[in-house]
């Protein structure tokens, strides 16, 4: 019976035509290898072949991390859990003066201190003593300060995308308040974004236009002939946490970006990035949620059996999965209680530097949900944020198991935001 159910699910998810997933991880330079390579599912595939391909998704991110470490071994490495981290760096959350004194006496060097006034947090980046591995450095700091909060300086990567040459338009809705984007930089000169009100700031250097950032921004606030995002009237605040640097997407860069969003009172923030659970990141996200901001994040494309990815899996974050034109969940999408909404994540297109391209992945479903929420929440407010989520949930089309489930969450929203071929 279980085999028959699995066959039915995979048959429906595949659809009648071949769906190619290629793409890139945003932010880091050098033509990055994709997390998902050449996934090609059609109804005439055998069950074993399809299961093998879906199961293999979880291993692709591991390969990507190792490829990036090989490219930038001087500054990047793999954590014991298999995540990408900055070599020899530890991030401390609000360490005491005594703890810092003990750390420096043990040979650690303070390389960066950030006071996140708008989040009520402070972080310190410590460099390990010469000859001490990053893993051992973390263990030493925890031993020196058992009550302290220390973690690796994790790198968060783009929630993988796929593209095709076909350009389509997405009929959008009305305006919104302020919506934020933490991603790569945005090509503000693109015709789809030329009329948008965009404020952009770099948190790893000078902002650099990127494909992933531009694509996501267009799905939020883009508007052109035959094309519109989910909230084309909203003011967009873009935090480029990559700036085309090897350590782009680091924990301190994202925390600074969140602090900026809080300062600018950006009500809804879209983060189409994924990575490990991280103590400083968890604290910053919790601070945003307490202040009444909505954090919307892609659940990732590592497959249904993959471990939860963050920030989508942090408490209070609105995790988003993607569906295709038949409203079937993408086979590569993550599953779990972190899924709050589903939105179109395939058979759509987005603006990118130089034109438009078809895109696929939970990265592109998340901005649709963020845009819809920004039309319900104009300023940070805890009660208003909950009301906005409840209001959007009330409009959701129930999919899958009846009620809230771990595949579609509350169900599909933005179902009317669908592609139309440009004439």
Secondary structure by P-SEA (a helix, b strand, c coil): caaaaaaaaaaaaaccbbbbbbbbbcccccccccccccccccccccaaaaaaaaaaccaaaaaaaaaaaaacccccccccccccccccbbbbccccaaaaaaaaaaccccccccccccccbbbbbbbccccccaaaaaaaaaaacccbbbbcbbbbcccccccccbbbbbbbbbbbcbbbbcccccccccccccccbbbbbbccccbbbcaaaaaaaaaccccccccccccccbbbbbbcccccccccccaaaaaaaaaaaaaacccbbbbcccccccaaaaaaaaaaaaabbbbbbbcccccccccccccccccccccccccccccccccccccccccccccccccbbbbcccbbbbbbcaaaaaaaaaaaaaaacccccaaaaaaaaaaaaaacccccccccccccccccccccccccccc
